[in-house]
Structure formats: structure tokens, C-alpha cells
Amino acid sequence: WGGWIPDFQYRYLPQMFTQQQIDKFESVYGTVARNAPVIILSSRMAQEDFRHFFPEAASRSTVMSFISYLEPSWFAFNPEEIQKKYDLPDRFFLVSNQFWKHKDHGTLVEALGVLKERGVRPVVVCTGSVDEHAGEYFKKIIARISELGLNENVRILGLIPRVDQIQLMRRSLAVIQPSLFEGWSTVVEDARSLGKPILLSDFPVHLEQNPPFGHFFERGNSEQLASLMEKTFDMLKPGPDHDQETHAQEENEERLVKYGRRFLAIV
């Protein structure tokens, strides 16, 4: 058997966790480090962290970064129909993250406030669950949206079917991933598998993923994000871009094969 550890976020951002949650992570990860014949990490950053926190188990660690798989049948859908289903405009950015603190929707909202002052009013569509982890954080985000007069610019759809999320991603101008911490970002992998532009924070794992159509901004820097959004809002067109999608699908198939071989090599 093998163990899997996604990341050590609780060590970097302890203020975002309760002591009970931290103790649970320490217990589970410690058990894996002591007992697993092999320990899988999703990124080189996570492996370096593991080697630092559990040096006695460093030799049993290895990296296997997951790849997004999109059902071929999903490409038969018309993204414009899903756009209309949710009553969205033709031009919008998409954020597909749970409403947890480390996903940093706050920087996005502040960036929209900066753009409003510049006379630029893009729409940002947010998908993702709002559960017990969100709590006061979600309330603060909603209050700030209202305070800045951005209610028409932020559309919060909550948790929607996966196929709908993919169609909105295909239709969007670009994906935005402002997260402060990731083990390996599914959103980045999804955007890559669709050939979509993505505006993402310069977190080390995002840099490690390095998607082909990625545009980086400094973590937590709303001014930089605003400038990127303004530039791409003028430059990009609603999707899908079928040529980019076809190329991305071909690349995705190759990467999936390599991923499978990596798994077998570890086994």
C-alpha cells in the first residue's frame, strides 16, 4: 500500500485552521510517514516540505502530479446553452473554487473594485460550494461585494454539476485562480486540459504547474490582478476556441499516458 499527502497548508497558514484540525493533520500525516512503504506527494514543493518535516521518511517519498480527465462526451455540449441556463452575459471570467479562506476571493473582489474606479466592469462568475468551512469568511466577502457596489459584477452560482462547470469554463473569457495555497490545483489542470487562458497567483505550485496560457500575478496583489483582468477583458473573446481545445485534448491524452506510466513505475 501507499500513502498520499496533498500539502502542508496547515503548517504555512495555521491561522486558517482550528487547533483540533491541526492536531488531526499531524496525527494522520505522522502515521503515514511512519508506516507507508511509499508516500506520494502531488508537487515538488509538497515533497520538499515532507522531507523537511519528516526527514526520517524522506527516502520513501515520491511525486505524482494528477491530471484532469474530461469526458469526451462533454465536448458535444453547447456552452452557450449552459450560459443561458444560468442567465449569464456573453463575456465573463470564471472562478471555480470553494469559498474557503485560502482560495482568496477577497483579492478578486478588491481587484473588481479597482476596475470599477477605472470604469471597467467585467462580470465574474463564481462556482463552488459554500459549506461549513466558509462561515464568517463568506459573509465578509458578500458584505465587501455590496460595500463596493459590485453586486452586478459578481455572480455566485454555488455548487453546480461538473458538466455545467466545464461548459462555463469553455465559454468564459478566462479562468481566474487567486488561491494562496494549493497542493496541486485542479482548476489549473482543468483550464490546461481545455486550452483556456488562466490568470493565477504566483504561488510556487502554480508556477510548477505552469499552464501554457497562464498569466501570473503576485499573490494577494489586487492591483496586479486588476491590470491583468483589464488587459485580457479587452483582448479575449468568449469561448470555446475549438483549435485550442483540440490541441489541448491531444496534449491531455499524452499527459494522461505519462501519468499512468508514472503510477505503474511507483507501484
ZIDASUL-V450633 format. One record per backbone hydrogen bond with DSSP energy under -0.5 kcal/mol. CO is the residue of the C=O (numbers start at 1). NH is the residue of the N-H. If there is no record, write none. Layout:
co=CO nh=NH
co=CO nh=NH
This chain:
co=1 nh=37
co=3 nh=40
co=5 nh=42
co=8 nh=11
co=8 nh=12
co=9 nh=13
co=13 nh=16
co=14 nh=17
co=18 nh=22
co=19 nh=23
co=20 nh=24
co=21 nh=25
co=22 nh=26
co=23 nh=27
co=24 nh=28
co=25 nh=29
co=26 nh=30
co=27 nh=31
co=28 nh=32
co=29 nh=33
co=30 nh=34
co=31 nh=35
co=32 nh=36
co=38 nh=3
co=38 nh=40
co=39 nh=62
co=40 nh=5
co=41 nh=64
co=43 nh=47
co=44 nh=48
co=45 nh=49
co=46 nh=50
co=47 nh=51
co=48 nh=52
co=49 nh=53
co=50 nh=54
co=52 nh=55
co=54 nh=57
co=55 nh=58
co=57 nh=60
co=58 nh=61
co=60 nh=39
co=62 nh=41
co=64 nh=66
co=71 nh=74
co=72 nh=75
co=73 nh=76
co=74 nh=77
co=77 nh=79
co=78 nh=81
co=78 nh=82
co=79 nh=83
co=80 nh=84
co=81 nh=85
co=82 nh=86
co=83 nh=88
co=84 nh=87
co=90 nh=92
co=92 nh=173
co=92 nh=174
co=93 nh=125
co=94 nh=176
co=95 nh=97
co=95 nh=127
co=98 nh=100
co=100 nh=103
co=101 nh=104
co=102 nh=180
co=102 nh=181
co=104 nh=108
co=105 nh=109
co=106 nh=110
co=107 nh=111
co=108 nh=112
co=109 nh=113
co=110 nh=114
co=111 nh=115
co=112 nh=116
co=113 nh=117
co=114 nh=118
co=115 nh=120
co=116 nh=119
co=123 nh=93
co=124 nh=126
co=124 nh=155
co=125 nh=95
co=125 nh=127
co=126 nh=157
co=126 nh=158
co=127 nh=97
co=129 nh=99
co=129 nh=131
co=131 nh=134
co=131 nh=135
co=134 nh=137
co=134 nh=138
co=135 nh=139
co=136 nh=140
co=137 nh=141
co=138 nh=142
co=139 nh=143
co=140 nh=144
co=141 nh=145
co=142 nh=146
co=143 nh=147
co=144 nh=148
co=145 nh=150
co=146 nh=149
co=150 nh=153
co=150 nh=154
co=153 nh=124
co=153 nh=155
co=154 nh=156
co=155 nh=126
co=155 nh=157
co=158 nh=128
co=158 nh=160
co=161 nh=165
co=162 nh=166
co=163 nh=167
co=164 nh=168
co=165 nh=169
co=166 nh=170
co=167 nh=171
co=168 nh=172
co=171 nh=239
co=174 nh=94
co=175 nh=199
co=177 nh=201
co=185 nh=189
co=186 nh=190
co=187 nh=191
co=188 nh=192
co=189 nh=193
co=190 nh=194
co=191 nh=194
co=191 nh=195
co=191 nh=196
co=192 nh=195
co=197 nh=175
co=198 nh=200
co=198 nh=215
co=199 nh=177
co=200 nh=217
co=203 nh=206
co=203 nh=207
co=204 nh=208
co=205 nh=209
co=206 nh=210
co=211 nh=214
co=213 nh=198
co=215 nh=200
co=217 nh=202
co=218 nh=221
co=220 nh=222
co=221 nh=225
co=222 nh=226
co=223 nh=227
co=224 nh=228
co=225 nh=229
co=226 nh=230
co=227 nh=231
co=228 nh=232
co=229 nh=233
co=230 nh=234
co=231 nh=235
co=232 nh=236
co=240 nh=242
co=241 nh=245
co=242 nh=246
co=243 nh=247
co=244 nh=248
co=245 nh=249
co=246 nh=250
co=247 nh=251
co=248 nh=252
co=249 nh=253
co=250 nh=254
co=251 nh=255
co=252 nh=256
co=253 nh=257
co=254 nh=258
co=255 nh=259
co=256 nh=260
co=257 nh=261
co=258 nh=262
co=259 nh=263
co=260 nh=264
co=261 nh=265
co=262 nh=266
co=263 nh=267
